[in-house]
Amino acid sequence: MRTASYLPSLVGRTEAFFLRVGLVAIVLWSVWTPSKYDSVPEPVGLASWHVPVAWIGREGMHPWFLAGTMLAGLVYVLSLWRPGWLTLLSLLGLTVAHVGYWTLANSQRNTFHGSQMTSLVLVAQLVAFGIMEVRTRRGIPPDPRWPGLDSVLLYFSQCAIAGVYVVCALTKVFKSKGRWLVDSHYFAKSVQKVWRQLYFDNPSSGDYAGISPWASWMLEHPMLSRLLFAPGFFLELFAFVLIWNRAWAAGWGIALILLHFGISVIMQLEFPEFQMIVLVFCVNVPYWLLRLRKRAV
């Protein structure tokens, strides 16, 4: 059934299963490696509110932390068949695990932005669950804007993803006073900075010694540099169209994944968690496979 623009798509149980499994897999992948830190020298986020997170990185704690996260993920998937407080507790467990793990990592005087989208999706799903639970308890029937729990979970997840990219684009505009595209060839400085950081991480290899070829090219071809960066900027700025409908979500999602591949080639900066989140909730391959199967029957 076709859904009106900018409204939640109807999500069946099979699709919901793959969406939940996908989110759990991303969270587990994100926290799989034991944390290198066991203190919070510069508390941020939850740590700045005196929420203890240092224990996550202490010796011997990671297996228990990972086991608890796995249990929360398993319950979250299985609660698809018994929605209610189990869904809330398991989703809360996944959120606390992911946010706590990266709060500890970001409390080391060096902020990493590659995990924030997953945390925001988890928080958005908690909000979606809360709204749907209130509606259920009040006996409010489903309607096109609130058709069902997993439909709203998907919709809120897509809104969170779109919000991250739009805010990123607007930040570029405000920080550069509207000159981001015009001055985008100066991005060569950032490219060279990353190049030098990679060199100093392993100077003996000599792989990143000297000047980055991309940095040189940008400075030598400013107009082409602007044309190169313009599509990515507008992909971020207009990312809200991915909540228009499933087709727009898939198409825009694929474009965003390719954007990150381009960034990894030029800057050696990789955001695999962003790409996985977009793949699960925007491209949503299982849905399209299920749709093709129904058409073939």
Secondary structure, DSSP 8 states (H G I E B T S, - for coil): ----TTS-----HHHHHHHHHHHHHHHHHHH-S--S----SS--GGGGGT---GGGGSTTTHHHHHHHHHHHHHHHHHTTSS-SHHHHHHHHHHHHHHHHHHHHHHTSS----TTHHHHHHHHHHHHHHHHHHHHHHTT---BTTB--HHHHHHHHHHHHHHHHHHHHHHHHHHHTTT-TTTTGGGGHHHHHHHHHHHHHHSTTT-TT-S--HHHHHHHH-HHHHHHHHHHHHHHHHTGGGGGS-HHHHHHHHHHHHHHHHHHHHHH----HHHHHHHIIIII-HHHHHHHHHHHH-
